[in-house]
């Protein structure tokens, strides 16, 4: 009765007004910017700017915001503030000049592979050394890629000139190179179980960069209880991890620590060597995560770049003809290409670089975090602030590229037709967290690209309109398309 009397005397409307005002004041006090913090668009209470983002082209939307707020500005996603950095000059300042300050990754509810500090340095050094031991940058890996190219050509020939979607063939080809280095063997194109895993991988990459993942990052406590595609990310990771775990168990059966055959053998040997040093991260669960990380990164990015390459060559057949003419002059039709040929093929090299620039497959890069108070572009960046360098703004920087919105191999050629490197070419990011597989990707792109155009001429399906628009996930991928391949 006493409780009822108390409730009866309460003005419910007044209580709600008080409660809302309390939340707004709390939100304002909690999210006040420190002095000289980068400016940004006005944020809604509680949710921030999460609903302002163009979910189809967030990289374009955020790049355009720089025209209003400058090359260093802030954005709020739910409870978290992010400082965004655009333009070659400021991105280089963050990733290269202040590399040590922005080397760490912020904690993330969706980030399964994030690590920092000693553990990250040990694992990165180990991965780089081990991959080099098993062919990275060496002639032996060239022969593996060339052999895989032969399998790819056989699959393309089986299409007999009929239309086909190249995505899964290219996924299988690029996956086989990283599988050779991690697991010691390749998978056949008819292996349906492996094809299923590659589809899960592609879906995971798309979901990781979707609006659903952004909502999960902003409101993890709520989103984990709500239905939606974001839940599939975790189930996909579970299946992919199961695949890696099976490979690990097979390796353990006949492991010889003194004679490792691949990355997985080497890691298993390190587990025994570092049993008394758990901080180094050499343990079986981390082996599964690291191998899966390499598998994901080593497959999707290269495959997607090659899909963009085929698309651009069909869109601009005159450029495809010039590439093939240079291939015929430098290599001919009777032998496979080698990396030594690249020096004699400046136009083809320039075309591949322009595909990477325009394809722009990692438009938003990965989040970094300041590990100390610093300044960037004249603004104060407190320790622990998440920082996002937008690579799109670098690849299309009007102050760097002559015709940034046009596919132009001349961006990488001088007046005499010689290849020219550009400092603003950052498809693999830069600094301490530069892509671990950059050298492998460069080798794969050149050898796969040249060998395909050495053997085939690619054309769109008759009557089909090719679109150069991409669909955003963690990577920017072409819209699905089909093509025809004619043997030369």
Secondary structure, DSSP 8 states (H G I E B T S, - for coil): -HHHHHHHTS-HHHHHHHHHHHHHHHHHHHT---TT---B---BTTTBTTTTS-SS-HHHHHHHHHHHH-SEEEEEETTEEEEEE-SHHHHHIIIIITTTTT-B----SS-SS---HHHHHHHHHHHHHHHHHTTTTSHHHHHHHHHHHHHHHHHHHTTTT--B--HHHHHHHHHHHHHHHHTS----TT-HHHHHHHHHHHHHHHHHTSHHHHHHHH-HHHHTTS-STHHHHHHHHHHHHHHHHHHHHHHHHT--TTS--SHHHHHHHHHHHTTT-GGG--SHHHHHHHHHHHHHHHHHHHHHHHHHHHHHHHHTHHHHHHHHHHHHHHT-SSS---GGGGGG-HHHHHHHHHHHHHH-SSTT---EE-SS-EEETTEEE-TT-EEEE-HHHHHT-TTT-TTTTS--GGGGB-TTS-B---TT--TT--GGG--TTHHHHHHHHHHHHHHHHHHEEEEE-TT------EEESSSEEE----EEEEE-
